[in-house]
Amino acid sequence: MSKALTKTDFNFPGEKSVYHGKVRDVYNINDEKLVMVATDRISAFDVILPEGIPYKGQMLNQIAAKFLDATSDICPNWKLATPDPMVTVGVLCEGFPVEMIVRGYLCGSAWRAYKSGVREICGITLPEGMRENEKFPHPIITPTTKAEIGAHDEDISKEEILAQGLATPKEYEILEKYTMALFERGTQIAAERGLILVDTKYEFGKHNGEIYLMDEIHTPDSSRYFYAEGYQERFEKGEAQKQLSKEFVREWLMDNNFQGKEGQTVPEMTPEIVNSISERYIELYEHITGETFVKANTDEIHARIEKNVTEYLNK
């Protein structure tokens, strides 16, 4: 069985601090660079699940790196290098405390809210009579606050963001412009792969006074994809769409009575379940990138990452 990286405690040259997120560990190097390690941890419903998924970190890191490169003409981004399959090194940015979520279709949490009678999300009024997985007339931006670990992200409107001073009007205008342009590019790339980019999230920060795109983009952890073939037919019949996203993990959890609510227990993650999730992620990678996934050696992951990153930082 391949090994999964679920915990890191590196001591890189110039390291000042480390932030352990839900699935990524971010090391501050001399207040100048960030070393972001994409671990094999997996989270759903804002809960970190007990087992790691082999190769998940590598896949997400490599997908994000490809899309950061493929969108660098739209806006500056934080990436400097990927010295290891599971690591991106980038410039240190001061992050905006909001995530810019953009939706092209009504599904997921937005559909669950809509089905319960909600007709306004983040200050945006939704049309009456929409159905699950229906395409919006135009993509909509539904930001959320960026929660601490263990807390849930909360929907927030543009007006609330400005009122709370989380971004200036000029900054928010740029965030919206970048978000829509990135989503359009992601949609085009997805279409070339026979996919529909349904919704995704972007995070931004400031570096030397300029707004940069940060973190991962267009990965199956931060995005939802449908297969384009058969979409219309399934939609008209009211059938579930064939998805490329982490939604299959959420569905498995919900089928086993877990939605991250108090008193609920994560179902047992057997080696078979873990392996099947890993295989689904490989399928996601190959569809999204159009390339065959090459598994990195997992025998000594810690030592490999430490060596690769240290060599890069010491250049």
Secondary structure, 3 states (H helix, E strand, C coil): CCCCCCCCCCCCCCEEEEEECCCEEEEEECCCEEEEEECCCCEECCEECCCCCCCHHHHHHHHHHHHHHHCCCCCCECEEEEEECCEEEEECCEECCEEEEEEEECCHHHHHHHHCCCCEECCEECCCCCCCCCEEEEEEECCEECCCCCCCCCECCHHHHHHCCCCCHHHHHHHHHHHHHHHHHHHHHHHHCCEEEEEEEEEEEEECCEEEEECCCCCCCCEEEEECCCHHHHHHHCCCCCEECCHHHHHHHHHCCCCCCCCCCCCCCCHHHHHHHHHHHHHHHHHHHCCCCCCCCCCCHHHHHHHHHHHHHCC
